[in-house]
Structures are given as structure tokens and as C-alpha cells.
Amino acid sequence: MNKTDNGEDTWDYLPPFKIEPTISDDYVWKVPEEIELDALFASDTQVGGDHYTKLEIQPMTYSMANGLNALQHTALKYITRYQDKGTPLQDLAKARHCIDMMVEDWMERNE
């Protein structure tokens, strides 16, 4: 690390730079027109498809309520949607991959 002429720290391999904000204070978030914003809760909507919103309990809601980790949630998500998304064998393979990763992790921690 070096010092610039005005005493600021800088890395040897990076030129001094100033980080400028990318979004101004008056930025207005724009939502694509095809997204319904009438729902009271974010969990009542789905961007792209309906394979989760048509369920009694969405995988994310279940996972959060039960404290599932990322692999558990992802396996649950793929198993839940495998018949509805148009890629059943691929989704089941993805779920199996997550479960295989959980098995490997469990075996490493319990040797």
C-alpha cells in the first residue's frame, strides 16, 4: 500500500479512484409492466410462472419457518417444482445433486 499526494492510502496495483454512488437519492425503482403489484405480501407473487404461488405453502416460506440451510431449501425447491416447470428430470437431478452435497458434508463433519 502506498500514500497518494494528499495522504490517502492506495494499493500498488490499483490507481487511486473515488467510488461514486450508482443510484442517486431521487432514484425511483422501476418495475416491469408484467409484474402484478396488487398483492399484499411478496410471498403472494411470483416473477415468472406460477409453480410456487399455486402451492398451499411456498418452499421459501417453509424453509424460512423451519430454518433450513441453502442446500436443504434448494433440494426442497427442485423436488416441489419438478413436475411443473417443464424440466422434470433436470430438476430431480438438481435436487439429487444438493442431497449428495449434504451427504458429503455430513460425512466430512462426522468422520
Helices and strands as residue ranges (DSSP letters): E 2-3, E 9-10, G 42-44, H 59-65, H 70-81, H 88-109
